[in-house]
C-alpha cells in the first residue's frame, strides 16, 4: 500500500473514527484502525464490535492495499504534524510495518494484518429514511441527558426511537428515562419511517452521532432493522448494534391530569435552584418548592451545613403546594428548554410533574418528586 494525502483531511477523518476505539481492550486488533487504499481514496474504519465508523477521504493512491495501525497513536502523530503538511503512508513487502513520512518526520509503526480486522456486518436493513441533521441532533440533544447509567436496567441505557401519532399526524419520537426523569421529543415523521420497529439506540452510538453532526443543514440517511442501525452523514458511515430489550411503556408515567400550572422565568429559576442547592448534601440534592399565588419559595435544609431560602415571582393561581425535587435534575431540564419561561404542570406533592416550554411544545419532560 502506498498513499499520500493532506494532513488536515487525515486528521479530521481520524478524529471521527478513533473515538470508537476503546483504550483498554483484550483484543489487540480492536486497538487499531483499518486503512484501505483504493480507487475512491483512503478508507478508515474503526470498531469496538458494537459500533463501527467508516470514512473515505480523498488521497493520491500509488498502490492499493490495506493494513491496520494503532488508532490513538496514529491520531496523536498526525495531530502533531504541522498544518498544511502532506502525509505519505507506505507498507513494506511483509506488511508488518508502515512507514509514515511528512516533511522531515519519519515514523515506523507496527501493523497487524487487515485480514484479522472484524466486520460489523449490518445484514438486511428493512427501513430507510432521510431527515435533516439538525432535526436528528435536536432529538439527541434534548433527550440524551436522561439516559440511565444503571447497567442492570440495560434497556434504559439508550434513546428509544419510534413512530407515534400526534394530532392525527405521524411523528418520529425520541424518549430517554432513568426512572427519576423522562425526556420526550418529537418531530414530523420522515417519509419511510412509518412502520419502523421501535428501537433503542445505545448511549455510545447516540453520543458519536451527536459529535459527527457538524453541519445541521445536511441530510442524514438512516437505515435500520430490529437489530442494527446505520447513519450516513456525507462521507461518514456509523453502524451500531441496537439494545436487545423492551423499552418500558413510558406513556403510563406521563400524567394526564396535572391541573396546577406554574410559569416561571427559566434562567432565574435555574440560577436560584443552583444557589440554594449549594447547601444540600451530595447524597440528597433535594430542594423544596413551596408555591402559592404569584410566589415560589425555594428552600434547602441540611442538618450538617445549614439552610437556604430564595423567593421568586411566578405566575400561579392554583391552591398552595409544597413539592421536592432533585436540584441537579431541575437544572438539567431547565437547561434543555428553548424559551425564556418554563411551564410546570403540577398535581400534588407525591405525583410526577411535567415541565415544558409551553403547553403542547414538542419537547416534554417528566420529573419524579422527592420527599423533603
C-alpha positions as CSV (number, residue, x, y, z in Angstrom):
1,X,0.0,0.0,0.0
2,X,1.3,3.5,-0.9
3,X,-0.9,6.6,-0.4
4,X,-0.3,10.3,0.0
5,X,-2.9,12.8,1.4
6,X,-3.4,16.1,3.1
7,X,-2.7,16.1,6.8
8,X,-5.9,18.1,7.6
9,X,-8.1,15.5,5.7
10,X,-6.4,12.6,7.5
11,X,-6.7,14.3,10.9
12,X,-10.3,15.1,10.5
13,X,-11.2,11.6,9.5
14,X,-9.1,10.0,12.3
15,X,-10.9,12.4,14.7
16,X,-14.2,10.8,13.6
17,X,-13.2,7.2,13.8
18,X,-10.6,6.9,16.6
19,X,-13.2,7.9,19.3
20,X,-14.9,4.5,18.8
21,X,-11.7,2.6,19.7
22,X,-11.6,1.5,23.3
23,X,-8.3,2.5,25.0
24,X,-8.3,-0.7,27.0
25,X,-9.2,-3.9,25.2
26,X,-8.1,-7.5,25.5
27,X,-8.3,-8.0,21.7
28,X,-5.2,-6.2,20.1
29,X,-6.8,-5.7,16.7
30,X,-9.6,-3.6,18.3
31,X,-7.0,-1.0,19.2
32,X,-6.3,-0.5,15.6
33,X,-7.8,1.5,12.7
34,X,-8.2,-0.3,9.3
35,X,-6.7,1.7,6.4
36,X,-7.7,0.6,2.9
37,X,-6.4,2.4,-0.1
38,X,-8.2,2.0,-3.4
39,X,-9.8,3.9,-6.3
40,X,-12.0,6.1,-4.1
41,X,-9.2,7.2,-1.9
42,X,-8.3,6.1,1.6
43,X,-10.9,4.4,3.7
44,X,-10.6,4.4,7.5
45,X,-12.6,2.0,9.7
46,X,-12.7,1.5,13.5
47,X,-14.9,-0.7,15.7
48,X,-15.5,-1.9,19.2
49,X,-17.7,-4.8,17.9
50,X,-20.9,-3.0,18.9
51,X,-20.2,0.2,16.9
52,X,-18.4,0.8,13.6
53,X,-17.4,4.0,11.9
54,X,-16.0,4.3,8.4
55,X,-15.0,7.3,6.3
56,X,-13.3,7.7,2.9
57,X,-11.1,10.6,2.3
58,X,-9.5,11.8,-1.0
59,X,-6.0,10.6,-1.5
60,X,-3.4,10.0,-4.1
61,X,-3.2,6.2,-4.2
62,X,0.1,5.0,-5.6
63,X,-0.5,1.4,-4.7
64,X,-3.8,-0.1,-3.5
65,X,-3.7,-2.2,-0.3
66,X,-4.8,-2.3,3.3
67,X,-3.3,-2.6,6.8
68,X,-4.2,-1.7,10.4
69,X,-2.4,0.6,12.8
70,X,-2.8,1.6,16.5
71,X,-5.6,4.2,16.3
72,X,-4.7,6.5,19.1
73,X,-1.0,6.5,18.3
74,X,-1.7,7.4,14.6
75,X,-4.1,10.1,15.7
76,X,-1.6,11.7,18.0
77,X,1.2,11.6,15.4
78,X,-1.0,13.2,12.7
79,X,-2.3,15.8,15.2
80,X,1.2,16.9,16.0
81,X,2.3,17.3,12.3
82,X,2.3,20.9,11.0
83,X,-0.7,22.5,9.3
84,X,-0.6,22.1,5.5
85,X,1.7,19.1,5.6
86,X,1.4,16.2,3.2
87,X,1.4,12.7,4.7
88,X,2.8,9.6,3.0
89,X,1.8,6.1,4.2
90,X,3.6,3.1,2.8
91,X,3.8,-0.5,3.8
92,X,6.8,-2.8,3.3
93,X,6.8,-6.1,1.5
94,X,5.9,-8.2,4.6
95,X,3.2,-5.7,5.7
96,X,4.3,-5.9,9.3
97,X,5.2,-2.2,9.5
98,X,4.1,1.0,7.9
99,X,6.3,4.0,7.1
100,X,4.7,7.4,7.8
101,X,6.5,10.3,6.2
102,X,5.7,14.0,6.4
103,X,8.3,16.7,5.7
104,X,11.4,15.8,7.8
105,X,9.4,13.5,10.1
106,X,9.6,9.7,9.8
107,X,7.7,7.1,11.8
108,X,7.8,3.4,11.6
109,X,4.7,1.8,13.0
110,X,3.9,-1.8,13.9
111,X,0.8,-3.0,12.0
112,X,-1.5,-6.0,12.3
113,X,-2.9,-7.8,9.2
114,X,-6.1,-6.4,7.8
115,X,-7.5,-10.0,7.5
116,X,-7.8,-10.0,11.3
117,X,-10.0,-6.9,11.4
118,X,-13.6,-7.7,12.3
119,X,-16.5,-6.6,10.1
120,X,-19.7,-5.5,11.8
121,X,-22.0,-6.8,9.1
122,X,-25.3,-5.0,9.2
123,X,-27.3,-7.6,7.4
124,X,-30.7,-6.6,5.9
125,X,-31.8,-3.1,7.0
126,X,-35.5,-3.1,6.4
127,X,-36.3,0.6,6.8
128,X,-34.7,3.7,5.3
129,X,-35.5,7.4,5.6
130,X,-33.7,10.7,5.5
131,X,-34.0,13.6,7.9
132,X,-32.2,16.9,8.3
133,X,-29.1,16.6,10.5
134,X,-30.4,19.5,12.7
135,X,-33.6,17.6,13.5
136,X,-31.6,14.4,14.4
137,X,-29.3,16.4,16.6
138,X,-32.2,18.0,18.4
139,X,-33.8,14.6,19.0
140,X,-30.5,13.6,20.6
141,X,-29.6,16.8,22.4
142,X,-32.9,17.1,24.2
143,X,-33.2,13.5,25.4
144,X,-29.6,12.2,25.9
145,X,-29.1,13.7,29.4
146,X,-31.9,11.4,30.8
147,X,-30.3,8.1,29.6
148,X,-29.8,5.8,32.6
149,X,-26.3,4.8,33.7
150,X,-27.6,1.8,35.6
151,X,-26.2,-1.3,33.8
152,X,-28.7,-3.7,35.4
153,X,-31.5,-1.9,33.6
154,X,-29.7,-2.1,30.3
155,X,-32.9,-1.4,28.3
156,X,-32.7,2.2,29.6
157,X,-29.1,2.7,28.5
158,X,-30.1,4.4,25.3
159,X,-32.6,6.5,23.4
160,X,-35.9,4.8,22.4
161,X,-36.9,5.9,18.9
162,X,-40.2,5.0,17.3
163,X,-43.0,6.4,15.2
164,X,-46.2,7.5,17.0
165,X,-49.1,9.8,16.3
166,X,-49.8,13.4,17.5
167,X,-52.8,15.5,16.4
168,X,-53.5,12.8,13.7
169,X,-50.1,13.1,12.1
170,X,-47.2,10.6,12.3
171,X,-44.2,11.8,14.4
172,X,-40.8,10.4,15.0
173,X,-40.3,10.3,18.8
174,X,-37.2,10.0,20.9
175,X,-37.5,9.1,24.6
176,X,-35.0,8.5,27.4
177,X,-35.5,7.9,31.1
178,X,-33.5,6.8,34.1
179,X,-36.6,6.1,36.3
180,X,-36.3,9.5,38.0
181,X,-36.9,11.8,35.0
182,X,-38.1,11.3,31.4
183,X,-37.4,13.3,28.3
184,X,-39.5,13.1,25.2
185,X,-39.1,15.0,21.9
186,X,-40.9,14.5,18.6
187,X,-40.5,15.8,15.0
188,X,-42.6,15.1,11.9
189,X,-42.0,11.6,10.8
190,X,-39.9,11.5,7.6
191,X,-41.1,9.5,4.5
192,X,-40.1,5.9,5.0
193,X,-40.1,5.9,8.8
194,X,-43.7,4.8,9.3
195,X,-43.9,1.1,10.1
196,X,-40.3,1.0,11.5
197,X,-39.8,-1.1,14.6
198,X,-39.3,0.7,18.0
199,X,-35.6,0.7,18.6
200,X,-33.2,1.5,21.5
201,X,-30.0,3.3,20.2
202,X,-27.2,2.7,22.7
203,X,-25.6,5.6,24.6
204,X,-22.3,5.4,22.9
205,X,-23.8,5.4,19.4
206,X,-26.0,8.4,20.3
207,X,-23.0,10.3,21.6
208,X,-21.0,9.6,18.4
209,X,-23.8,10.6,16.1
210,X,-24.1,13.8,18.0
211,X,-20.4,14.6,17.6
212,X,-20.5,13.6,13.9
213,X,-23.2,16.2,13.0
214,X,-21.0,19.2,12.2
215,X,-23.4,20.7,9.6
216,X,-27.0,20.8,10.7
217,X,-28.1,21.6,7.1
218,X,-27.1,18.3,5.5
219,X,-29.4,15.3,5.3
220,X,-28.7,12.1,7.3
221,X,-29.7,8.8,5.8
222,X,-30.9,6.4,8.4
223,X,-31.2,2.6,7.7
224,X,-32.4,0.2,10.4
225,X,-33.7,-3.2,11.3
226,X,-34.7,-4.6,14.7
227,X,-31.1,-5.4,15.5
228,X,-28.9,-2.7,13.8
229,X,-28.9,0.9,12.7
230,X,-26.8,2.8,10.2
231,X,-26.3,6.6,9.9
232,X,-24.8,8.0,6.8
233,X,-23.5,11.6,7.2
234,X,-21.8,12.6,3.9
235,X,-18.6,10.5,3.8
236,X,-19.0,9.1,7.3
237,X,-21.0,5.9,7.9
238,X,-21.8,4.8,11.5
239,X,-23.2,1.4,12.1
240,X,-24.3,0.2,15.5
241,X,-26.0,-2.7,17.2
242,X,-29.2,-1.9,19.0
243,X,-30.1,-2.7,22.6
244,X,-31.9,-6.0,22.6
245,X,-34.6,-5.3,25.1
246,X,-38.1,-3.8,25.6
247,X,-38.4,-0.2,26.5
248,X,-41.0,0.4,29.2
249,X,-44.4,1.8,28.4
250,X,-43.3,5.4,29.0
251,X,-46.8,6.8,28.3
252,X,-48.0,5.4,31.6
253,X,-45.7,7.7,33.6
254,X,-46.7,10.9,31.8
255,X,-49.5,12.3,33.9
256,X,-52.7,13.4,32.1
257,X,-54.5,15.3,34.8
258,X,-52.0,17.8,36.2
259,X,-54.1,20.9,36.5
260,X,-51.9,23.3,38.6
261,X,-49.9,25.4,36.1
262,X,-46.8,27.3,37.3
263,X,-44.9,29.6,34.9
264,X,-41.5,30.9,35.9
265,X,-38.6,32.7,34.2
266,X,-36.4,29.8,33.2
267,X,-32.9,31.3,33.8
268,X,-33.9,33.0,37.1
269,X,-35.3,29.7,38.3
270,X,-32.3,27.6,37.3
271,X,-29.9,30.1,38.9
272,X,-32.0,30.1,42.1
273,X,-32.0,26.3,42.3
274,X,-28.3,26.3,41.8
275,X,-27.7,28.8,44.6
276,X,-29.9,27.2,47.3
277,X,-28.6,23.7,46.4
278,X,-25.1,24.7,47.5
279,X,-26.3,23.9,51.0
280,X,-27.7,20.5,50.1
281,X,-26.0,17.2,50.8
282,X,-24.3,15.4,47.9
283,X,-26.4,12.4,48.5
284,X,-29.8,14.1,48.8
285,X,-29.6,17.1,46.5
286,X,-33.2,17.8,47.4
287,X,-34.7,21.3,47.1
288,X,-38.2,22.1,48.3
289,X,-40.6,24.2,46.1
290,X,-43.3,26.0,48.0
291,X,-45.7,27.6,45.5
292,X,-48.6,29.9,46.3
293,X,-50.3,32.7,44.3
294,X,-47.7,34.7,42.5
295,X,-44.8,33.4,44.6
296,X,-42.4,30.5,44.6
297,X,-40.1,29.9,47.6
298,X,-37.1,27.5,47.1
299,X,-35.6,26.1,50.2
300,X,-32.9,23.6,51.3
301,X,-32.3,22.4,54.8
302,X,-29.2,20.3,55.6
303,X,-28.7,19.4,59.3
304,X,-24.9,19.3,58.7
305,X,-24.4,22.7,57.0
306,X,-27.4,25.0,57.4
307,X,-30.3,26.2,55.3
308,X,-31.0,28.4,52.3
309,X,-34.1,30.2,51.0
310,X,-34.8,32.1,47.8
311,X,-38.1,33.7,46.6
312,X,-39.2,34.2,43.0
313,X,-42.1,36.0,41.4
314,X,-44.1,33.5,39.3
315,X,-47.4,33.1,37.5
316,X,-49.5,30.7,39.6
317,X,-53.2,30.8,40.5
318,X,-54.0,27.4,42.0
319,X,-54.0,26.0,45.5
320,X,-50.8,26.3,47.5
321,X,-48.5,23.3,47.1
322,X,-45.1,22.1,48.5
323,X,-43.1,19.6,46.5
324,X,-39.4,18.4,46.5
325,X,-37.1,17.6,43.6
326,X,-33.5,16.7,43.0
327,X,-31.8,20.0,42.3
328,X,-29.5,18.6,39.6
329,X,-32.5,17.2,37.7
330,X,-34.3,20.5,37.9
331,X,-31.3,22.4,36.5
332,X,-30.7,19.8,33.7
333,X,-34.3,20.1,32.5
334,X,-34.3,23.9,32.7
335,X,-31.2,23.9,30.5
336,X,-32.9,21.8,27.9
337,X,-35.8,24.3,27.4
338,X,-35.6,26.8,24.5
339,X,-37.8,29.6,25.6
340,X,-37.3,32.2,28.4
341,X,-40.1,30.7,30.5
342,X,-40.7,27.3,31.9
343,X,-44.1,25.8,32.4
344,X,-44.6,23.3,35.3
345,X,-47.8,21.2,35.4
346,X,-48.3,20.0,38.9
347,X,-50.7,17.8,40.7
348,X,-49.7,17.1,44.3
349,X,-46.5,16.5,46.4
350,X,-46.3,12.8,45.5
351,X,-47.1,12.9,41.8
352,X,-44.8,13.3,38.8
353,X,-44.6,16.8,37.3
354,X,-44.5,17.8,33.6
355,X,-42.1,20.6,32.5
356,X,-42.3,22.2,29.1
357,X,-41.6,25.4,27.2
358,X,-45.3,25.9,26.8
359,X,-48.4,23.8,26.6
360,X,-48.2,21.5,23.6
361,X,-44.4,22.0,23.0
362,X,-42.6,19.3,21.1
363,X,-40.2,18.6,24.0
364,X,-41.8,17.3,27.2
365,X,-40.1,16.4,30.5
366,X,-41.4,14.4,33.4
367,X,-39.8,14.7,36.8
368,X,-40.5,12.4,39.8
369,X,-40.7,14.2,43.2
370,X,-38.6,13.6,46.3
371,X,-39.6,13.6,49.9
372,X,-38.3,16.8,51.6
